[in-house]
Amino acid sequence: MSEQAFEIIEIAKKTGALKKGANEVTKAIERGKALFVAIADDVSPKEITMHIPILAKEKGIPCVNVASREELGTAAGLAIPTVAVAVTNAGDAKKLIDGFSSNTASEESSNEKSEESKEESTEE
């Protein structure tokens, strides 16, 4: 999933628009401008980005975690690491984002179904 996220970011960087950094990404999500969000796992302290996946889920925006800030910064065209990137104009990456959205939606529904079946079995 990380490789696909980097590909989306790199294409959107060339043909669309990005917001970089926790504050800019948060604003883009809250304003309904974000189409896709990526967050680095190696953030310290975690509190810097822990609100972003929650906001993205509330707004129905696909959100993925990637391994490192360095790779995320490089994919976004920065010379420095970044903790989060939001695609605000998909450009040529629109089809990839749409495909990514449908993949994550199907994964979430299968996870919810397995959680429901666990709950049913514990209730009996």
N, C-alpha and C positions, 0 to 999 in steps of 0.2 A: 504494500500500500504506500510506503514511503516514496518509492521510486515514481509511482504515478503522481503523487502529490508534488514532488519536485518537478516533474514534467509539466504539470498544470501551471505551477508558479513561473517556470522559465518561459513558457509560451505566453502567458498573460503579461509577463514583464515586457516582452517584445511587441505584442499586438494589443495589449489592453492596459490595465492599471492595477497597481498594488498599493496597499497600506502596510507599513512596516513598524513593528514595535508594539508592545502590549497596549499602550494608550490609544494609538491610532487604530489598532484592530478592534479594541473595545468600542470606540466611537463609531466605526464603520458598521459593526454588528447592531449596535443600539439604534442607529439611524436607518437600518434596513438596506444599506448599500453593499454589504459583504455578500459574496456569492459562494465563497469557499474559504476556509480558514485552516492554517497549519500552525501547530505549536511545537516547540522544541521540548524534549523530555529532560534535558540536562540544565534546567533552570534552577538557580538557587538564589533566594528561597522560592519554593514552589508557589507561595502566595501571590507572586507576581502574575502568574497566568492561570491559577486554578479557577477563576471565575469565567474564563473565556469559553470552555466547553459547555458550561451551563447556559450561558447566554445564547450560544450558537444553537443548542438544542431547542431552547424556547422559541427561537426565530426560524427553526427548520433549516439551518445552514449546515452543510456538510463540514465536519471538523475532524482533522486527523492529527495524530501525534507523530513527530519525526524524531530521530535519534539525537541529532545535535544542532546546536545554535549555529555552529560554523557552516554546516551544510545548508541550513535554511537561509542564512545570510548570503551565501554564494549563489544559491538558486534565485534569490531575489535581486541579485546584481549588486550586492553591497560588499565593501571591502572589510567590513566588520561583522561579527556574529549578531544575530537577532533572535529574540525569543518567540516572536509570532509574526505571521504574514497573513493578510487578507486580500483576496482577489476581489476588486470592486468593479472591474470591467474585464470580462473573460476574453474578449477578442477571439482568437482562433482556438482557445482552450474550452469554449462553450460545450462542445460535444463530450470532451473528457470529463468536465465537471458534471454534466448530466448523467454520464455513465457511472461516475463515482457516486453520485447521489442515489441512483437506483441500486447500486451494489450495497451501500451502507444501509439503505432502507430495508432491503431483504435480509441482511444480517441482523438488524435490530428486531425485525418481526420474528425471526427464528429464535433469537435469544429470549424474547418475551414469551414465546410459546413454551420454550423449555422451562422458563421460570414458573409459568402458570401450571405446567404439569407437575413440577416439584411441589408447588404449594398444594395442589389437589391431593397428591399422594401423602403429604404430611398431615392433611386435615382428616384423612380417612383412618 
